[in-house]
Amino acid sequence: MHPITHAASRPDHAAIIDAASGKTVTYGEMDAFANRMARWLRARGVTKGTRVALLLENRPLYLQLLWSTQRIGAMLVPISTRLTAPEIGYILEDAECALLLTSAAFADTAKVLADIAPALEMVDVDDAAFQGEIASQSAETIEDPSPGQYMLYSSGTTGQPKGIVPPPPPSEDITAPNPLVGLATMGVGMPADGSMVYLSPAPLYHAAPLGWCSTAHRLGGTVVIMDKFTPEGALAAIEQYGVTDSQWVPTHFVRMLKLPVEERTRYDLSSHQRAIHAAAPCPVPIKQAMIEWWGPIIQEYYAGSEGIGMSLVKSEDWLAKPGTVGRMLYGKAHVCGPDGSELPPGETGLLFFENDKLPTYHNDPGKTAEAMNECGWMTLGDIGHIDEDGFLFLTDRKSHMIISGGVNIYPQEIENLLVAHPQVLDAAVIGAPDPDLGERVVAVVQPMEMEQAGEALEQVLREYLEPQLSRVKMPKAFDFRPELPREANGKLYKRELRDEYAKLAETERA
C-alpha cells in the first residue's frame, strides 16, 4: 500500500485537492514529482536518515514533498509555521538538518535564519530556478527506493520542543503497510478501495494531519486540504467534494457549534461517514452536541507523537461512557501513583504506556529518562484513570496542574465548563503566582463578541460555574481577550499565559 502502486493502477485518480482553489493533483502527477524531487535531493547528498526540514504553508506541494522524502529513506522534519525564527533555528540545529525547504511566504523568516544558521542550505520552492531544476529530472521510478520517516517535535507548550526519534521502520519495503493503516481500516473502518475522500482542516506540519493524510494516500483515497480552517469553509468542503472521512480537534467542533443554527445546517453532509478527532480532550457537552448533529459517525482516539500507545472509542461506546477516550488498541496503559506503584481501576494517576517499541528524545537522554519509570514504561505526561471495563478517561496534563493553598486543581474541568457556555468561544485556565495561596486560579476567556467582555459577563460566568465547581476551583479572576495563544491543531500555549502572569507578579513585587 503506497502511492506508487496507485499511480501505476489509477494515475488519473485525484490524490490531492486544494479546497480553496479546487486545484487537483493526480496520483500520476504526484508520483512523477516525487521521483523528480527525490533525484534532486539525492544529487544534494540526501540519503537514508538525512534530516530535511520543511517550513511550508498548507498547499498540495506539502504532501508532494512529503512523498519525495519518504521514498529515499530521508527523515522529514516538519516545522510549525507559528514559530519565530529563533525557535525554528533551535529545531534546525537540534535536528541536525542538512536542508530546509521553504517558500516565498517565509522569506523574512529565511533572512533571519540565514544569520542564525549560515551553514544550512535553504531552498525556496517557489523560486523559478528550483522549479526548473526539478522539471529537468527524470520522472521514472527511482532506483533502490527506501522508506523514510518523520522526526516530529513536540509543541513546546511547557519548554523547548523535544525531537522524537522514531524506532527504525519495520521493513525496507516502502509499500509495506504501517500500524496506522491497520488502525484506519480495521479500527476506524476507512475503505481500502480508493473511494475515500478525506478532509484535513488542520496544519499539515502536525503529527495527526501528516499521519492521516499519508494513510489516506496509502489507501488510494483523495485528500482535500484546507489552507486555513474556518467552520463555514470546512462544512462547505464536505458538501462540495463529497467528503467521506475527516479528522478534527475539539476546537474545530466548538467553532462549528458556535455558528448560527441556520448557517451550520445549510450544508449537505450526507456523504460524511467517519469523523475522527484527537489532540485534546473534548468537553462532554460539545461532543454530545456533535453526535446529535452529525450522528454516531464520530470516533475519538488518544495518542501522542511518540507513538507509544493508542486508544479508540466509537460513538456508541462513548455515549455509554461519556468522556472516555476508549480502550487501548496499541500499547498497554498503566495508571501510577506518586510513588510509582500501579493503581487499581477507577483511581486517578499518571498514565504510562508499556510498549516494545519506544522512541527517544533527540539529543536529550535526560528528557527520555524523565519520561520513563522503573518498569520501562513511558509517559506523555497525562493524568487519568482506567475503569473496570478497560476504558480510559483523561483528567488533564500533569504540567497544567494548579496547586492553590495546597490543593491540586486540574484546569481542564473548568475549561470544559466555560467553553460550553453560549457566550464563550474559547477559554484557558491557569495558575497565576499568589503570595498567600502559592497559585490562584485565573480564567482567560475569549468571548463570542469582545463587546460582551467586562464585569457583567464575569458575573454571568460566575453564576454559571458556582453550582458546578467547589469554591477552591472557582477562578479568582477573569481576563477577557480577543484571542488565545492556541495552535491550529488545538494545542493551547499555556506557557505563554503563565509566563505573562509570572512577569506581572514580579513587576508588582518590585
N, C-alpha and C positions, 0 to 999 in steps of 0.2 A: 504494500500500500504506500504509494508515493506519487507526487505529481508527474514524475517521469512516466509512470505506467499509464496515467490518464491522458497525458499528452500524446502518447502513442496510439491509444484506442479512441479518444474523443478530442482531437486537437482543437475543434471549433467550439467546444463547450466553455461557457463563461467560468473563469476561475475567480476573478475579482471584479466587483462593480463599485465604482465610486458613487455613493448615494447622492451626493450633491450635484454632480455633473452627469451621471449616467454613463460615464466612460467605462468601457469594459475591456478587460484583458483576458484573452482565452488561455486555455491550458497550453496550446501550441506556442503562443506568444510568450507566456511565462517561462516555458521550458527553454525556448531559444535564447531569451535574455539571460537566464540563469547560466547557460553554457558559455555565452559570450563573457558575462561578468566573471564567471569562475576562471576563465582563461586569463582575463585581465588581472585578477587577484593573484593567480599563480605566478604571472610574469613579474609581479612586485614582491615575490618572496613569501606570499601567504601559503602556508602549508598546514598540515594537521596540527591542531592545537593553537595556531596563531590567533591572538586576540584582535578582533576587528570591531571597533566601536561604531555605533550607528546613532546619530543625532538627527532626527528627521520628523517632520510633521506627518500626521495621518494622510496617506495617499497610497494609491496602488503600488507605487515603486517600493514602498516599505517592505511589502511581502515579497516582491520580486527580488529585492536584495537579500532578504532572509533566505530564500531558497538557493540563492547563488552561493552563500557561505556554507549552507548545510550540505552541499554535495561535494565539498573538497575538505571536509573534516575540520573546518575553522571553528573557532569559539566566538560566537557573536555576543557583543556586549551592548545591549540596548541602553540608551541614555535618556533619562527623563528630560523632556523639553521644558519642564518647570524649573530646572536647576540654574543657578548662576554659573558664570564662567569658572570661578574658583572651585565650586562644588564639582563641576564637570572635570576640571583639571585633576582633582583628587582621585576621581574614579579612573580616569585615563592612566594616571601614574600607578595607582594601586593595582589595576588590572594588567598592567604592563602591555598596553595596547600598541600595536605596531602601525595602526592606520585608523583614521577617523573619517567616516563617510558622513557628510552633512549636506546642507542645501543653502540656497541663497537666503532663505528665511532666517538663517542664523549667522549671517555674515558678520554682524557686530560682535557676536559671541566668539566667532572664529578668530577675529583680530586679537581679542584679549587672550584667547588660548594660545595664539602664536607666541606671545610673550611668556606665558606660563609654561608651555611645553614646546620650546623651539625645535626640538629634535623630532617631534611627531609629525608624520606626513598627514596632511589634511586635504581631502578632496571634496570639491563642490560638485555634487551630482547634477546640478543644473548648468554647469559650465559646458559650453558648446564643444570645447576641445575634448573633455572627458567623454561626452556622448559620442563624438566621432571615433574615439579610440575603441569604445565598446562596440559600435556598429561594425568596425573593421574586423572584429574577431569572428571565428567560426561558430556557427550555431549548432554544430554536430555535438552529440553527447561526448562529454569529456572522458578521457582515459582514466582508469583507476579511481572511480568515484568513492568517496568515503563519507560516512555520516558525521555531520557536525553537531555542535551543541550550543546551548546558551549559557553565558555566565551572567546571571541576574544579580542585581544589587538591591538590598532591602531599601525601603522607602526613607530610612534615616529619620524616622519620626522621633527618636529618642537619642540621637547622636549621629556620628559619622555612619554612612551606609556601609553595610557589610557585603562583600562579594561572596557569592555562593558558588563554590566549585562543585559541579555535579559528579557523581560517580561515572566511570567510563561507560560508553554505550554498550548495551548487551550483545550487539552484533555488528560486524563490519559491513553487513548488507544494508544499504541505505533504504531498501524497500521493506525491511523488516518492521512489523508493527511495534508500537511502543505502548506502555501501560495506559496512556491517555486515550489511545484508540480503543482499547478494551473497555475502558470506563464509558466512553462515548456510545459504543454500540450495545454492550451488554448491560451497562448501568443506566445510562440516560435514555437509551433507545434510539439514538441517531441512526438514520439509514446509511447503509454502505453501498447503495446502488447509484450514487451520484445525484440523487434527486433533492438533496438538502440545499436549502438556501439559508445561509447563516448570517445573521446580523451582528456586527461588532460595533457597539456605540462608544467604546472606551479607547483610550490611547493605546496604540499598539506596542509601546515600549514596556508595558506591564506584563507580568508573567501569565495571567489568565487570558487576556486577549491574544497574546502571541501564541500561547499553547493551544487554545481552542481554534484559532484561525488556521494554524498549521494542521490541526487534526481534521478540520473540515476539508482541507485540501487533500490530505491523505485518503479521505473517504470519497474524493471526487466531487465534492459539493462546490457551490458558489458562495463566496464570501462577499458580503455587502459591508463596506466600511463607511463610517461617518467621520468627516474631518473634525467635527466637534459635536458633542451631544447637546441636543435640545429636546425637550419632551415632545413637542409637536413634530420635529424632524424625525424622531425615532418611530413614532406611530405612523407617520406618512410613509416612511421607508418600508414598514411591514406591509402596508397596503399596496404600494407601488410595485414592489419587487416580489410579492408573494412569499415573504419570509416564512420559513417553516421552523427555524430554530434560532435561539438568541441567547446572549449572555449579559447579565446585568449586575449592578451593585445596588444596595438598598437606597442610596441617594437618588439613583435613577427612578426607583419606584416612588419615592417621596415627591420628586419633581413632577412626575406624570399624574399622581393622585391629586396634586395641588392645582392642576389645571381646572378651569370651569367645566362642569359636567358636560355641557353641550359641546365643548371643544374636544374633550378626550373620548367622547363616544361617537364622534362623527366618522371615525376611520373604520374600514373593513379589516378586521383582524382574523378572519375565518381561516386563513392559510396557516396561522400560527399554531404549532403543535407541541413545542417544547421550549420552555424558558428556564434557563438555569441562572442561579445567582450565587455570589460568594463575596469575598474580600472583607466584609464587615458584618457583624450581627444585625439581623433585620428586626426592628421592633414588631412585636406580635400584632398590634392593630394594623400596621402597614401591610404586613404580609396577608393577613386575613382579608383586607380590602382588595388586594391584588388578586387573590384567588377568587373572590366574589366577582371581580371584573373580568378576568381572563379565563376563569375556570380552573380545574385541577391540572393545569399543564405546567405548573411551576415546580421546579426541583432545586434544592439547595445543596451545596457541597461545602465542606470545610477542609482547607488545606493551606499550605504555605509554599513559598518559592523554594524552600529547602527540599520539598518532595518526600518528606519522611512519613507522611500519613494522609489519608483522605477519607472523609465520611460523606454519605449521600442520603438525602431524605426526599421522598416524593410527597406530593400534596396530601394524599390520603393519610399517610403516617404522620405528617406534620399536623394535620387537623386533629388527629387523635392525641398528639403530644405537642401542643403549641410551644414554640420556642426551641425545639430540638434542631440540631444540625445533622441528625441521623446516626446510623450505625457505621462503624468503620468498614471500608472496602479494601483499604490498603494500609498496612502497618497496624500495630496493636497499641491502643491507647491505655495509659495508666494515669490515675489521679494520685498525686503525692502530697503529703502534708509538709509543714515547715521543717520537720526533722528528716525528711526524705522517705519516710515509710509510706507504703501504698495504702490508700484509704478505701473503705468499703463503698458499695453503691449508694448513691444519694449524698455523699459528703463532698464538699467543695474543696478543691485544692489546685495545685499547679499541674497542668497537663504535660505528660511526657509521652513520647512515641518510641516504641520498640520496632526496629527495622534492621534487616541485614545489610541494607544499602544506605549508608549515611554520608551526607556531604561534609565538607569542611568550609570554614570561612577563610577566604584567601588572605594570606599574609598575616593572619591573626589567630594563632593557636590558642591565645588566651580567651578569645570570644568563643572559639569552638569548645574549649574545656568548660567554660562558664555555662554553656547550653546543655552540658551532659551531666548525668548523675552517676552514682556508683554502679548502677546496673548496666550502664552503657546505653541508656535511653536518652533521647534528645528532646528538648522543649522549644517551642516557639514563643514562650512567654505568656501563654493564655491561661486564664483561670476558668475552671468549670467543674462539672460533675457528670457521672455516668449513672443512669438509673438502673433498676433491677432488670430491665429488658435489654440493656446494652445501648440505649440511646444517649447520645452525647448532648450536653447543654453547656453553652458558654456564658460566663458571668461577665468577664471583662479581661483586659490585659493587665498583667502584673504591674507594668510600668505606669499605668494610668491610675493606680490606686491612690486615694487621698487618705491621709492619716490626720484626722481632726480631733483634738482632745483625746488622743489615744485610741480612737475608734476607726476601724478600717471602713472606708466608703468606696464603693465601686460606681464611678460616674455613669456607666452605660445605662443603668436603671433609670437615672434621672433624665439622661438624654433621650431615651426611648419615649418617655412620657412627654417631654417637651415637643419633639417633632410630630407627635400625634395631634397636637393642638392645632386647630384650624388657622390660627393667626401666626404660626411659627413655620418658617421654611427650613431652618437648619439650627442646630444647637450644639455647643460643646461645653462640657462641664469639667472644670479643672480645680486643682488645689492651689490657692494663692498663699504666699507667706503670711503668717499671722503671729504676732508676738505672744499671744496667750494660748492659742489652740495649736500652734505649730503650722497648720494649714487651715484655711477657711474655704468653704465650697463657693465657687463663683460660676454662674451660668452666663456664657457668652452666646447671645441669641441673635439670629438673623430673622427679622420679622418678614411676613409676606410683603408688607409695604413699610418702608422706613418711616413714613409719615406716622405710623402707628406707635413708633418707639417712644418710651417715656414712662412716667410714673403710673399712668393709668393701665398700660399694658402689663407692667410689672405686677400690679395688684391683681389683675386678671389671672396671671400665671401663678401667682402665689396661692390664690384661692383654688385654682385648678389642681395644684400639686398637694396642698395640705391634707386632703383626705387619703392620699395615696403614698405619702412619704412620712417617715418618722422625722421628728424635729431636727435630729442631728444631720439628716441628709438634705434638709431644706437649704437651698442656696442662700448665702448671707448677702449676696449682691447679684444684680443682673446688669449685664453690659450689652447694649444693643448695637449691632454693627450691620452694615450693608452686605458684608460677605465674610465668610470664614476661610481660613487657610486650608482648604481641602483640595486634595488631588482629584483629578478627574476619575480615578478609579475608586473613589470613595474614602481613601485614607485621609484622616484628619491630622494635620500637623500641630498636635497639641503642644509640642515642644516650643513652637514659636509663641504661643499664647502664654505658656508657663514662664518662658524667658522674659517676656514683656512685663508680666506681673512681678517677677523677681527684681528686675531693674527698677520698676516703680517703687517697690518696697525699699530698695537700697537708697533711692533718692529721698524718700520720706524720712529715712533714718538719719541721713546725712545732715 
